[in-house]
Amino acid sequence: MHDAHAFLQALAVVLCVAAVTTVLFQRLHQPVVLGYVIAGLIVGPHVPIPLIADVGIVKTLSEVGVILLMFALGLEFSLRKLLSVGPTAGTTGLLQCSFLLWLGYALGRSFGWTTLESFFTGAIISISSTTIIAKAFDEQAVQGRLRELVVGVLIVEDLIAILLMATLTTLATGSLSASELAITAGKLGAFLVALVGIGLFIVPRAMRAVLRMGRDETTLIASIGICFAISLFAQECGYSVALGAFLAGSLVAESGETHEVERLVLPVRDVFAAIFFVSVGMLIDPALLVEYWAPIAILTLAVVLGKILSVSLGAFLTGNGVRTSVQAGMSLAQIGEFSFIIAGLGLSLNATRDFLYPIAVAVSALTTLSTPWLIRASDPLATFVDRKLPKSLQTFVSLYGSWWDRLRAAPAETKSISRVRRLVRLLLTDAIVIGAIAIGTTIALPRVVPSIASALGSSASLVRGALIVAAVAACLPFGVGLLRVSRALATALADRAFPAGAPGSLDFAVAVRTALVITLQVLVLLVLLLPLGAITQPLLSGWESGALIAALLLVLVVVLWRSTTNLDAHVRAGAQMVVEALSRQSAAGSNDDEHALDDVKALLPGLEPEGVRIPAGSLAAGKTLAELHLRGVTGATVIAIGRAGQGVAAPSAREVVREGDVLALAGTREAIAAARALLCSVS
């Protein structure tokens, strides 16, 4: 137990040094999180400066910081809001964790580490840091769709981290079985259902009753008491205090009095959050950075590039625009508290050697330092990516989000839903069988290869190769099933968004539907194959399993590229129709821009252009489309311009916007609304 003097001394040293560094970093216009980390390095035990804080005391206080950070984050996201981003966040989180788990394992094996150490490495680099992102988002005032998406992905990653820790524990003890994993997942689900169900009945009512008293002190104590009680309950059930604190915040948010509670909690949160980031800096040992510089550098690069790529791809494929997807990827490019927990678990189980924990700390520290700058750079990078995309692909990414809007808004027909559910069951069955064969072969190989090789008088490597070939052959029919059923599922979903016309009638949506089918099939296969690739790594080397998945997806990407070319031709033809419609409107002397394209929309499913007239004095007048960069800023794309005397179909980036022009915009409802506001703003 810490005595009062040591506690006060540690707190004074940490807060005083943190105060100096945060003021300095504010003056330098740098993120204060970096100042806190530097403060931790100064007061830590690894740098010869006569300002040393007790690591145990600081770590204890930092746990409070984690709890309050997560609680404040939960206040911003009610359960309804989380459910609204659930499918997108769940898919993105699964893709990201699977890819980084595979990448970490492959890198660990290339370093010469053991199989278990490589698995732990993959788990360590796959989980992003909720606390670091929460603080960085607060500093840079990140709000809206991006914040909702990132927080949703973080919650999914935390749930995956819990399953990973259970899996790694069973792997380390040599008792891995499908039944144990199913039981672990079932317990987690039961915990969440019970906590949320009971909490929704009690917490919002209790908070409303407290708030009616009208005393700030009572409200603050009651809300923090609920936070710590639920965090403790989560810990007693074997889950993280961070998960419990976030759920506590979400339950309090259901009271409808979020702003009042948040106003009172934030100052307390900021103090302890600062201590948390100081504790991260105290773990940095410069000597270890020098000793293990190569693995640290490679794993840091893998975290940053791997997360940017996997999160951006997953977010885009689930209906987010290029800008939001790239920003989400760059926001999540770090590791943190869960990585320390997983690394510590490996040490406690004797599954890893001593070097892995300091490597995890170093990678976390480096990615923590880079996170604020990555978030700042995400907007320019998203703009750069959008501008460098080929023309046909630019058209596709501009329209893809609006197709997801149509898919979400499609009427829920019983027949269609039952077919989708049946196809999903078939897909899961094929994937589970492949996974079971892979896991069974992986577990059996070390046991049966020596005995079979001895009985046949053959080499162990030859027997092992033959068994792997047999396992692959057994998986082949189910792999073919995955391809066929994923295509059928993608077609069923695309038909909901763009129903085919009557037999024999002209199908105006064929190009759009084809592009959507192929993209959805790529998404479905990624969701199934990346986790399978992570699971089957011991059966094949990490790079071989990745090469198989990459080869299959490359074929699909080539097909998608060809479909986007057809889509571009479809859009160009549609743009000409839009110009003719706007010319007819101009000739008739009508200014009804809102309904000018109603007749055209029926002939252009998947585009549904909206007309926006440039008013007199508009800030957009006189600028080129490249200068406005509507697609990069808002997500909407200009497919045609209606102009007195002549129209412009599929305008180039050099086209100058003039007063009185009618711009035909395509994209999601949000994107078109944002573009309308930008174009109609006047000086």
C-alpha positions as CSV (number, residue, x, y, z in Angstrom):
1,M,0.0,0.0,0.0
2,H,1.3,3.4,-0.9
3,D,1.9,5.9,2.0
4,A,0.4,9.4,1.9
5,H,3.8,11.1,1.4
6,A,4.8,8.9,-1.6
7,F,1.4,9.3,-3.2
8,L,1.5,13.1,-2.8
9,Q,5.1,13.3,-4.1
10,A,4.3,11.2,-7.2
11,L,1.2,13.2,-8.0
12,A,3.0,16.5,-7.5
13,V,5.9,15.5,-9.8
14,V,3.7,14.2,-12.5
15,L,1.2,17.1,-12.6
16,C,3.9,19.8,-12.4
17,V,6.1,18.3,-15.2
18,A,2.9,17.7,-17.2
19,A,1.8,21.3,-16.7
20,V,5.1,22.6,-18.0
21,T,5.2,20.3,-21.1
22,T,1.6,20.9,-22.0
23,V,2.0,24.7,-21.8
24,L,5.2,24.4,-23.9
25,F,3.4,22.2,-26.5
26,Q,0.4,24.6,-26.6
27,R,2.8,27.5,-27.4
28,L,4.4,25.4,-30.1
29,H,0.9,24.6,-31.5
30,Q,1.6,20.8,-31.0
31,P,-0.9,18.2,-29.6
32,V,-0.7,18.3,-25.8
33,V,-0.9,14.4,-25.7
34,L,2.7,14.5,-27.0
35,G,3.6,16.8,-24.1
36,Y,2.2,14.4,-21.6
37,V,4.2,11.5,-23.2
38,I,7.4,13.6,-23.0
39,A,6.6,14.4,-19.4
40,G,6.3,10.7,-18.7
41,L,9.7,10.1,-20.3
42,I,11.2,12.9,-18.1
43,V,9.8,11.6,-14.7
44,G,10.2,7.9,-15.6
45,P,12.9,5.6,-14.3
46,H,14.8,5.2,-17.7
47,V,16.1,8.8,-18.2
48,P,18.8,10.1,-15.8
49,I,16.9,13.2,-14.6
50,P,16.5,13.9,-10.9
51,L,12.6,13.9,-11.2
52,I,11.4,10.4,-10.6
53,A,7.8,9.5,-9.9
54,D,6.7,6.2,-8.4
55,V,5.7,4.0,-11.3
56,G,3.2,1.9,-9.2
57,I,1.3,5.0,-8.0
58,V,1.2,6.6,-11.4
59,K,-0.1,3.4,-12.9
60,T,-2.8,3.1,-10.3
61,L,-3.9,6.7,-11.1
62,S,-3.7,6.1,-14.8
63,E,-6.4,3.3,-14.4
64,V,-8.7,6.0,-13.2
65,G,-7.9,8.1,-16.3
66,V,-8.7,5.2,-18.6
67,I,-12.1,4.7,-16.8
68,L,-13.0,8.4,-17.0
69,L,-11.9,8.8,-20.6
70,M,-14.1,5.8,-21.6
71,F,-17.0,7.0,-19.6
72,A,-16.9,10.5,-21.2
73,L,-16.6,8.8,-24.6
74,G,-19.7,6.7,-23.8
75,L,-21.6,9.8,-22.9
76,E,-21.4,11.0,-26.5
77,F,-22.7,7.7,-28.0
78,S,-26.0,6.4,-26.9
79,L,-26.8,2.8,-27.5
80,R,-29.1,3.8,-30.4
81,K,-26.3,5.7,-32.1
82,L,-23.9,2.8,-31.7
83,L,-26.4,0.4,-33.2
84,S,-26.8,2.7,-36.2
85,V,-23.1,2.3,-37.0
86,G,-22.9,-1.3,-35.9
87,P,-22.8,-3.1,-39.3
88,T,-20.3,-0.7,-40.7
89,A,-18.1,-0.6,-37.6
90,G,-18.4,-4.3,-37.0
91,T,-17.3,-5.2,-40.6
92,T,-14.5,-2.6,-40.6
93,G,-13.2,-3.8,-37.2
94,L,-13.3,-7.4,-38.2
95,L,-11.4,-6.8,-41.4
96,Q,-8.8,-4.6,-39.6
97,C,-8.1,-7.0,-36.8
98,S,-7.9,-10.0,-39.1
99,F,-5.5,-8.4,-41.4
100,L,-3.2,-7.1,-38.6
101,L,-3.4,-10.5,-36.8
102,W,-2.2,-12.2,-40.0
103,L,0.5,-9.5,-40.7
104,G,1.8,-9.6,-37.1
105,Y,2.1,-13.4,-37.2
106,A,3.9,-13.3,-40.5
107,L,6.3,-10.7,-39.3
108,G,6.9,-12.6,-36.0
109,R,7.8,-15.7,-37.9
110,S,10.1,-13.8,-40.2
111,F,11.9,-12.5,-37.1
112,G,12.5,-16.1,-36.0
113,W,10.1,-15.9,-33.1
114,T,8.0,-18.9,-32.0
115,T,4.5,-19.7,-33.2
116,L,3.0,-18.5,-29.9
117,E,5.1,-15.4,-29.8
118,S,4.0,-14.6,-33.4
119,F,0.4,-15.0,-32.5
120,F,0.8,-12.7,-29.6
121,T,2.5,-10.2,-31.8
122,G,-0.4,-10.2,-34.2
123,A,-2.8,-9.7,-31.4
124,I,-0.7,-6.9,-29.9
125,I,-0.7,-4.8,-33.1
126,S,-4.3,-5.5,-34.1
127,I,-6.1,-3.4,-31.4
128,S,-6.1,0.4,-31.5
129,S,-6.1,2.6,-28.5
130,T,-9.4,4.1,-27.5
131,T,-8.0,6.4,-24.9
132,I,-5.4,7.9,-27.2
133,I,-7.9,8.5,-30.0
134,A,-10.5,9.9,-27.6
135,K,-8.0,12.5,-26.4
136,A,-6.7,13.3,-29.9
137,F,-10.3,13.8,-31.2
138,D,-11.1,16.1,-28.3
139,E,-8.0,18.2,-28.9
140,Q,-8.7,18.5,-32.7
141,A,-12.6,18.8,-32.3
142,V,-13.3,15.9,-34.6
143,Q,-17.1,15.4,-34.7
144,G,-19.8,13.9,-36.9
145,R,-19.8,10.8,-39.0
146,L,-16.0,10.2,-38.7
147,R,-16.2,10.2,-34.9
148,E,-19.2,7.9,-34.8
149,L,-17.5,5.4,-37.2
150,V,-14.1,5.4,-35.4
151,V,-15.7,4.9,-31.9
152,G,-17.9,2.1,-33.3
153,V,-14.8,0.4,-34.7
154,L,-13.0,0.8,-31.4
155,I,-15.8,-0.8,-29.4
156,V,-15.8,-3.7,-31.9
157,E,-12.0,-4.0,-31.5
158,D,-12.3,-4.1,-27.7
159,L,-14.8,-7.0,-27.9
160,I,-12.4,-8.8,-30.4
161,A,-9.5,-8.2,-28.0
162,I,-11.5,-10.0,-25.2
163,L,-12.0,-13.0,-27.5
164,L,-8.3,-12.9,-28.6
165,M,-7.1,-13.0,-25.0
166,A,-9.4,-16.0,-24.3
167,T,-8.1,-17.7,-27.4
168,L,-4.4,-16.9,-26.6
169,T,-4.9,-18.2,-23.1
170,T,-6.2,-21.5,-24.4
171,L,-3.4,-21.7,-27.0
172,A,-0.7,-21.1,-24.4
173,T,-2.1,-23.8,-22.1
174,G,-2.5,-26.2,-25.0
175,S,-6.2,-26.8,-24.6
176,L,-7.7,-25.0,-27.6
177,S,-11.0,-26.3,-28.7
178,A,-14.0,-25.0,-30.6
179,S,-16.3,-25.6,-27.7
180,E,-14.1,-23.5,-25.4
181,L,-14.1,-20.6,-27.9
182,A,-17.9,-20.9,-28.3
183,I,-18.4,-20.8,-24.6
184,T,-16.1,-17.7,-24.3
185,A,-18.1,-15.9,-27.0
186,G,-21.4,-16.9,-25.5
187,K,-20.3,-15.6,-22.0
188,L,-19.3,-12.3,-23.6
189,G,-22.6,-12.0,-25.4
190,A,-24.6,-12.9,-22.2
191,F,-22.6,-10.3,-20.2
192,L,-23.4,-7.6,-22.7
193,V,-27.1,-8.5,-23.0
194,A,-27.5,-8.7,-19.2
195,L,-25.6,-5.5,-18.4
196,V,-27.3,-3.4,-21.1
197,G,-30.8,-4.9,-20.4
198,I,-30.7,-4.3,-16.7
199,G,-28.8,-1.0,-17.1
200,L,-31.4,0.4,-19.4
201,F,-34.1,-0.3,-16.9
202,I,-32.2,1.3,-13.9
203,V,-29.5,3.8,-14.9
204,P,-31.5,6.4,-17.1
205,R,-34.3,6.6,-14.5
206,A,-31.8,7.0,-11.7
207,M,-29.9,9.8,-13.5
208,R,-33.1,11.7,-14.3
209,A,-34.1,11.5,-10.7
210,V,-30.7,12.9,-9.6
211,L,-30.8,15.6,-12.2
212,R,-34.2,16.8,-11.0
213,M,-32.6,17.7,-7.7
214,G,-30.7,20.5,-9.5
215,R,-27.4,20.2,-7.6
216,D,-24.1,19.9,-9.6
217,E,-22.3,18.2,-6.8
218,T,-24.9,15.4,-6.5
219,T,-25.0,14.9,-10.3
220,L,-21.2,14.6,-10.5
221,I,-20.9,12.1,-7.6
222,A,-23.8,10.0,-8.8
223,S,-22.6,9.8,-12.4
224,I,-19.0,8.9,-11.5
225,G,-20.3,6.4,-8.9
226,I,-22.3,4.7,-11.6
227,C,-19.2,4.7,-13.9
228,F,-16.9,3.1,-11.3
229,A,-19.6,0.6,-10.2
230,I,-20.2,-0.7,-13.7
231,S,-16.4,-0.8,-14.4
232,L,-15.9,-2.8,-11.3
233,F,-18.7,-5.2,-12.2
234,A,-17.1,-5.7,-15.7
235,Q,-13.7,-6.4,-14.1
236,E,-15.3,-8.9,-11.7
237,C,-16.9,-10.7,-14.6
238,G,-13.4,-11.0,-16.3
239,Y,-13.7,-8.1,-18.8
240,S,-11.9,-4.8,-19.1
241,V,-12.8,-1.8,-17.0
242,A,-12.6,0.3,-20.2
243,L,-15.5,-1.7,-21.7
244,G,-17.5,-1.3,-18.5
245,A,-16.9,2.4,-18.3
246,F,-17.9,2.9,-21.9
247,L,-21.2,1.0,-21.4
248,A,-21.8,3.1,-18.2
249,G,-21.4,6.3,-20.2
250,S,-23.8,5.0,-22.9
251,L,-26.4,4.0,-20.3
252,V,-26.2,7.4,-18.7
253,A,-26.6,9.0,-22.1
254,E,-29.9,7.2,-22.5
255,S,-31.2,9.6,-19.7
256,G,-31.3,12.4,-22.3
257,E,-29.2,14.7,-20.0
258,T,-25.8,14.1,-21.6
259,H,-24.6,17.7,-21.9
260,E,-25.2,18.4,-18.2
261,V,-23.3,15.3,-17.0
262,E,-20.5,15.8,-19.6
263,R,-20.0,19.4,-18.4
264,L,-19.4,18.2,-14.9
265,V,-17.2,15.2,-15.7
266,L,-14.8,16.6,-18.2
267,P,-12.6,18.6,-15.9
268,V,-12.1,15.5,-13.6
269,R,-11.5,13.4,-16.7
270,D,-8.8,15.7,-18.1
271,V,-6.7,15.5,-14.9
272,F,-6.6,11.8,-14.8
273,A,-6.3,11.4,-18.6
274,A,-3.1,13.5,-18.4
275,I,-1.8,11.0,-15.8
276,F,-2.6,8.1,-18.1
277,F,-0.6,9.6,-21.0
278,V,2.3,10.4,-18.6
279,S,2.2,6.7,-17.5
280,V,2.7,5.7,-21.1
281,G,5.7,7.9,-21.4
282,M,7.2,6.4,-18.2
283,L,7.3,3.0,-19.9
284,I,9.6,4.1,-22.7
285,D,13.1,2.8,-22.2
286,P,15.5,4.3,-24.7
287,A,18.0,1.5,-24.2
288,L,15.5,-1.1,-25.3
289,L,14.6,1.1,-28.3
290,V,18.2,0.8,-29.4
291,E,18.5,-2.9,-28.7
292,Y,15.3,-3.9,-30.6
293,W,15.3,-1.1,-33.1
294,A,14.7,-3.3,-36.1
295,P,11.5,-5.2,-34.9
296,I,10.2,-1.9,-33.4
297,A,10.6,0.0,-36.6
298,I,9.1,-2.7,-38.8
299,L,6.2,-3.3,-36.4
300,T,5.5,0.4,-36.1
301,L,5.5,0.7,-39.9
302,A,3.2,-2.3,-40.1
303,V,0.8,-0.8,-37.6
304,V,0.6,2.6,-39.3
305,L,0.4,1.3,-42.9
306,G,-1.6,-1.8,-42.2
307,K,-4.3,0.0,-40.2
308,I,-4.6,2.8,-42.7
309,L,-5.0,0.3,-45.5
310,S,-7.4,-2.2,-43.8
311,V,-9.6,0.4,-42.0
312,S,-9.9,2.6,-45.1
313,L,-10.8,-0.3,-47.3
314,G,-13.3,-1.7,-44.8
315,A,-14.9,1.7,-44.2
316,F,-15.2,2.4,-47.9
317,L,-16.7,-1.0,-48.8
318,T,-19.4,-0.5,-46.1
319,G,-20.7,2.7,-47.7
320,N,-18.5,5.5,-46.4
321,G,-16.8,8.0,-48.8
322,V,-13.1,8.1,-49.6
323,R,-12.5,11.1,-47.3
324,T,-14.2,9.6,-44.3
325,S,-12.6,6.2,-44.9
326,V,-9.1,7.5,-45.2
327,Q,-9.6,9.7,-42.1
328,A,-10.8,6.8,-40.1
329,G,-7.8,4.7,-41.2
330,M,-5.3,7.3,-40.2
331,S,-7.1,7.9,-36.9
332,L,-6.9,4.3,-35.9
333,A,-3.2,3.8,-36.8
334,Q,-1.8,3.2,-33.3
335,I,-1.9,0.6,-30.5
336,G,-2.3,1.2,-26.7
337,E,-3.7,-0.1,-23.5
338,F,-5.0,-3.5,-24.8
339,S,-1.6,-4.2,-26.4
340,F,0.0,-3.8,-23.0
341,I,-2.5,-6.2,-21.5
342,I,-2.0,-8.8,-24.2
343,A,1.8,-8.5,-23.9
344,G,1.6,-8.9,-20.1
345,L,-0.7,-12.0,-20.6
346,G,2.0,-13.6,-22.7
347,L,4.6,-13.1,-20.0
348,S,2.3,-14.3,-17.2
349,L,1.6,-17.5,-19.2
350,N,5.2,-18.1,-20.1
351,A,4.1,-18.1,-23.7
352,T,6.5,-15.3,-24.7
353,R,10.0,-14.2,-23.8
354,D,10.8,-10.9,-22.0
355,F,11.6,-8.9,-25.1
356,L,8.0,-8.8,-26.4
357,Y,6.6,-6.5,-23.7
358,P,9.1,-3.6,-24.2
359,I,8.7,-3.9,-27.9
360,A,4.9,-3.5,-27.5
361,V,5.4,-0.4,-25.3
362,A,7.9,1.1,-27.8
363,V,5.5,0.6,-30.8
364,S,2.7,2.0,-28.8
365,A,4.7,5.1,-27.8
366,L,5.9,5.7,-31.4
367,T,2.4,5.3,-32.8
368,T,1.0,7.5,-30.0
369,L,3.4,10.2,-31.0
370,S,2.4,9.9,-34.6
371,T,-1.4,9.8,-34.1
372,P,-2.1,13.6,-33.8
373,W,-0.1,14.3,-36.9
374,L,-1.7,11.5,-38.8
375,I,-5.2,12.8,-37.9
376,R,-4.1,16.3,-39.0
377,A,-2.7,14.9,-42.3
378,S,-5.7,12.7,-43.0
379,D,-7.7,15.5,-44.8
380,P,-4.9,16.4,-47.2
381,L,-4.1,12.8,-47.9
382,A,-7.8,12.0,-48.6
383,T,-7.8,14.9,-51.1
384,F,-4.6,13.6,-52.7
385,V,-6.0,10.0,-53.0
386,D,-9.2,11.3,-54.5
387,R,-7.4,13.4,-57.1
388,K,-5.1,10.6,-58.1
389,L,-7.8,8.0,-58.7
390,P,-8.4,7.1,-62.3
391,K,-11.5,8.9,-63.8
392,S,-13.7,5.7,-64.0
393,L,-12.8,4.9,-60.4
394,Q,-13.6,8.4,-59.3
395,T,-17.1,8.0,-60.7
396,F,-17.5,4.7,-58.9
397,V,-16.4,5.9,-55.5
398,S,-18.6,9.0,-55.8
399,L,-21.7,6.9,-56.4
400,Y,-21.0,3.9,-54.2
401,G,-22.2,5.6,-51.0
402,S,-25.5,6.5,-52.5
403,W,-26.1,2.9,-53.5
404,W,-25.6,1.9,-49.9
405,D,-28.2,4.5,-49.0
406,R,-30.7,2.8,-51.3
407,L,-29.8,-0.6,-49.9
408,R,-30.4,0.6,-46.4
409,A,-33.7,2.3,-47.4
410,A,-35.0,-0.7,-49.4
411,P,-38.3,-2.1,-48.1
412,A,-37.9,-5.2,-45.9
413,E,-39.7,-7.8,-47.9
414,T,-40.1,-11.1,-46.1
415,K,-39.2,-13.2,-49.2
416,S,-36.0,-11.2,-49.9
417,I,-34.9,-11.2,-46.2
418,S,-35.5,-15.0,-45.8
419,R,-33.3,-15.6,-49.0
420,V,-30.5,-13.4,-47.6
421,R,-30.6,-15.2,-44.3
422,R,-30.5,-18.6,-46.0
423,L,-27.5,-17.5,-48.1
424,V,-25.7,-16.1,-45.0
425,R,-26.2,-19.4,-43.2
426,L,-24.7,-21.3,-46.2
427,L,-21.7,-19.0,-46.3
428,L,-21.1,-19.3,-42.6
429,T,-21.4,-23.1,-42.9
430,D,-18.8,-23.3,-45.6
431,A,-16.5,-20.9,-43.7
432,I,-16.8,-22.9,-40.5
433,V,-16.1,-26.2,-42.2
434,I,-13.0,-24.7,-43.9
435,G,-11.9,-23.2,-40.5
436,A,-12.5,-26.5,-38.7
437,I,-10.5,-28.5,-41.3
438,A,-7.6,-26.0,-41.0
439,I,-7.6,-25.9,-37.2
440,G,-7.9,-29.6,-36.9
441,T,-5.1,-30.2,-39.4
442,T,-2.9,-27.6,-37.5
443,I,-3.5,-29.3,-34.2
444,A,-3.1,-32.8,-35.5
445,L,0.1,-32.3,-37.6
446,P,2.6,-32.2,-34.8
447,R,1.0,-35.4,-33.3
448,V,0.5,-37.6,-36.3
449,V,3.4,-36.6,-38.6
450,P,6.1,-38.4,-36.6
451,S,4.1,-41.6,-36.2
452,I,3.1,-41.7,-39.8
453,A,6.6,-41.0,-41.0
454,S,8.0,-43.7,-38.7
455,A,5.4,-46.2,-39.9
456,L,6.0,-45.5,-43.6
457,G,9.7,-45.0,-43.3
458,S,9.4,-41.6,-45.0
459,S,10.6,-38.1,-44.2
460,A,8.5,-36.0,-41.9
461,S,8.5,-33.1,-44.3
462,L,7.1,-35.3,-47.1
463,V,4.3,-36.6,-44.8
464,R,3.5,-33.1,-43.6
465,G,3.3,-31.9,-47.2
466,A,1.0,-34.7,-48.1
467,L,-1.3,-34.0,-45.2
468,I,-1.5,-30.3,-46.1
469,V,-2.4,-31.2,-49.7
470,A,-5.1,-33.5,-48.4
471,A,-6.5,-30.8,-46.1
472,V,-6.5,-28.3,-49.0
473,A,-8.3,-30.8,-51.2
474,A,-10.9,-31.3,-48.5
475,C,-11.4,-27.5,-48.3
476,L,-11.7,-27.0,-52.1
477,P,-15.4,-27.9,-52.5
478,F,-16.3,-25.6,-49.7
479,G,-14.1,-22.9,-51.2
480,V,-16.1,-23.2,-54.5
481,G,-19.2,-22.9,-52.4
482,L,-18.0,-19.7,-50.9
483,L,-17.5,-18.2,-54.3
484,R,-20.9,-19.2,-55.6
485,V,-22.9,-18.3,-52.5
486,S,-21.1,-15.0,-52.0
487,R,-22.1,-14.1,-55.6
488,A,-25.7,-15.1,-54.9
489,L,-25.8,-13.1,-51.7
490,A,-24.3,-10.0,-53.4
491,T,-26.9,-10.3,-56.2
492,A,-29.7,-10.6,-53.8
493,L,-28.6,-7.5,-52.0
494,A,-28.1,-5.6,-55.2
495,D,-31.5,-6.6,-56.4
496,R,-33.0,-5.0,-53.2
497,A,-31.3,-1.7,-54.0
498,F,-32.0,-1.8,-57.8
499,P,-34.8,-4.2,-58.6
500,A,-34.8,-5.5,-62.1
501,G,-37.6,-4.5,-64.4
502,A,-40.2,-6.7,-66.0
503,P,-38.9,-9.5,-68.3
504,G,-38.3,-8.1,-71.8
505,S,-38.1,-4.5,-70.6
506,L,-35.0,-2.3,-70.9
507,D,-32.9,-2.6,-67.8
508,F,-31.4,0.9,-67.1
509,A,-29.7,-0.2,-63.9
510,V,-27.6,-3.1,-65.4
511,A,-24.3,-1.3,-65.2
512,V,-24.9,0.0,-61.7
513,R,-26.2,-3.3,-60.5
514,T,-23.2,-5.2,-61.9
515,A,-20.7,-2.9,-60.2
516,L,-22.6,-3.2,-56.9
517,V,-22.8,-7.0,-57.1
518,I,-19.0,-7.4,-57.7
519,T,-18.2,-4.9,-54.9
520,L,-20.5,-6.6,-52.4
521,Q,-19.0,-10.0,-53.3
522,V,-15.5,-8.6,-52.6
523,L,-16.7,-7.3,-49.3
524,V,-18.3,-10.7,-48.3
525,L,-15.3,-12.7,-49.3
526,L,-13.0,-10.3,-47.4
527,V,-15.1,-10.6,-44.3
528,L,-14.9,-14.4,-44.5
529,L,-11.4,-15.0,-45.9
530,L,-9.3,-12.6,-43.8
531,P,-10.3,-14.3,-40.5
532,L,-9.8,-17.6,-42.2
533,G,-6.4,-16.5,-43.3
534,A,-5.5,-15.4,-39.8
535,I,-6.7,-18.8,-38.4
536,T,-4.9,-21.0,-40.9
537,Q,-1.5,-19.4,-40.7
538,P,0.2,-22.3,-39.0
539,L,-1.1,-24.6,-41.7
540,L,0.6,-22.5,-44.4
541,S,3.2,-19.9,-43.8
542,G,1.8,-16.4,-43.2
543,W,2.9,-15.2,-46.6
544,E,1.5,-18.2,-48.5
545,S,-1.9,-17.9,-46.9
546,G,-1.9,-14.2,-47.7
547,A,-0.8,-14.9,-51.3
548,L,-3.8,-17.3,-51.8
549,I,-6.2,-14.7,-50.5
550,A,-4.6,-11.9,-52.5
551,A,-4.7,-13.9,-55.7
552,L,-8.4,-14.6,-55.4
553,L,-9.2,-11.0,-54.6
554,L,-7.0,-9.8,-57.4
555,V,-9.2,-11.6,-59.9
556,L,-12.3,-10.0,-58.3
557,V,-10.6,-6.5,-58.4
558,V,-9.9,-7.0,-62.1
559,V,-13.5,-7.8,-62.8
560,L,-14.5,-4.8,-60.7
561,W,-12.2,-2.6,-62.7
562,R,-13.9,-3.7,-65.9
563,S,-17.3,-3.1,-64.4
564,T,-16.3,0.5,-63.4
565,T,-15.3,1.1,-67.0
566,N,-18.8,0.1,-68.1
567,L,-20.3,2.3,-65.3
568,D,-18.3,5.3,-66.5
569,A,-19.8,4.9,-70.0
570,H,-23.2,4.6,-68.3
571,V,-22.6,7.9,-66.4
572,R,-21.4,9.7,-69.5
573,A,-24.5,8.7,-71.4
574,G,-26.6,9.8,-68.5
575,A,-24.7,13.1,-68.3
576,Q,-25.7,13.9,-71.9
577,M,-29.4,13.2,-71.0
578,V,-29.0,15.6,-68.0
579,V,-27.7,18.3,-70.3
580,E,-30.6,17.9,-72.7
581,A,-33.1,18.0,-69.8
582,L,-31.5,21.2,-68.4
583,S,-31.4,22.8,-71.9
584,R,-35.2,22.1,-72.3
585,Q,-35.8,23.7,-69.0
586,S,-33.8,26.8,-69.9
587,A,-35.6,27.1,-73.3
588,A,-38.9,26.9,-71.5
589,G,-37.8,29.8,-69.2
590,S,-38.3,27.7,-66.0
591,N,-36.2,28.1,-62.9
592,D,-37.6,25.0,-61.1
593,D,-34.2,23.4,-60.6
594,E,-35.6,21.0,-57.9
595,H,-37.9,19.2,-60.3
596,A,-36.0,19.7,-63.6
597,L,-34.4,16.3,-63.5
598,D,-37.4,14.3,-62.2
599,D,-37.9,12.6,-65.6
600,V,-34.3,11.9,-66.0
601,K,-33.9,10.2,-62.6
602,A,-36.2,7.3,-63.6
603,L,-33.9,6.6,-66.6
604,L,-30.7,6.8,-64.5
605,P,-31.1,4.6,-61.4
606,G,-27.9,4.8,-59.3
607,L,-27.2,8.3,-60.3
608,E,-30.4,10.3,-59.4
609,P,-28.9,13.7,-60.1
610,E,-30.0,16.8,-58.2
611,G,-29.8,20.2,-59.8
612,V,-28.2,23.1,-57.9
613,R,-28.2,26.6,-59.4
614,I,-25.2,28.9,-58.7
615,P,-26.7,32.2,-57.3
616,A,-25.5,35.7,-58.0
617,G,-22.5,36.5,-55.7
618,S,-21.7,32.8,-55.1
619,L,-18.3,32.2,-53.8
620,A,-18.1,29.3,-56.2
621,A,-18.6,31.4,-59.3
622,G,-15.4,32.0,-61.3
623,K,-13.6,28.9,-59.9
624,T,-12.8,25.7,-61.7
625,L,-14.1,22.4,-60.5
626,A,-10.6,21.5,-59.5
627,E,-10.4,24.5,-57.3
628,L,-13.8,23.8,-55.7
629,H,-12.9,20.0,-55.4
630,L,-16.5,19.2,-54.5
631,R,-16.0,15.5,-54.6
632,G,-13.1,15.6,-52.2
633,V,-14.7,18.1,-49.8
634,T,-18.3,16.9,-49.8
635,G,-18.4,13.5,-51.6
636,A,-20.7,14.7,-54.3
637,T,-19.6,14.7,-58.0
638,V,-20.7,17.0,-60.8
639,I,-21.9,14.9,-63.7
640,A,-23.2,17.7,-65.9
641,I,-23.6,21.5,-66.1
642,G,-26.6,23.2,-67.5
643,R,-25.8,26.6,-69.0
644,A,-27.6,29.1,-71.1
645,G,-26.7,28.4,-74.8
646,Q,-24.7,25.3,-74.1
647,G,-24.4,22.5,-71.5
648,V,-21.4,20.5,-70.5
649,A,-21.7,16.7,-70.1
650,A,-19.1,15.0,-67.8
651,P,-17.2,18.3,-67.3
652,S,-13.4,18.2,-66.8
653,A,-11.6,19.6,-63.7
654,R,-10.7,22.7,-65.7
655,E,-14.3,23.7,-66.3
656,V,-15.1,27.1,-64.8
657,V,-18.3,27.5,-62.8
658,R,-20.4,30.6,-63.7
659,E,-23.3,32.4,-62.1
660,G,-26.6,31.0,-63.3
661,D,-25.1,27.5,-64.0
662,V,-27.1,24.5,-62.9
663,L,-24.8,21.8,-61.6
664,A,-26.2,18.2,-61.7
665,L,-24.8,16.5,-58.6
666,A,-24.8,12.8,-57.8
667,G,-23.9,11.2,-54.4
668,T,-25.4,10.5,-51.0
669,R,-28.1,12.8,-49.6
670,E,-25.5,14.1,-47.1
671,A,-23.0,14.8,-49.8
672,I,-25.4,16.6,-52.0
673,A,-26.7,18.7,-49.1
674,A,-23.1,19.7,-48.2
675,A,-22.3,20.5,-51.8
676,R,-25.5,22.6,-52.1
677,A,-24.5,24.6,-49.0
678,L,-21.0,25.2,-50.4
679,L,-22.1,26.2,-53.9
680,C,-24.9,28.5,-52.7
681,S,-22.8,30.4,-50.1
682,V,-22.5,34.0,-51.1
683,S,-20.0,36.7,-50.3
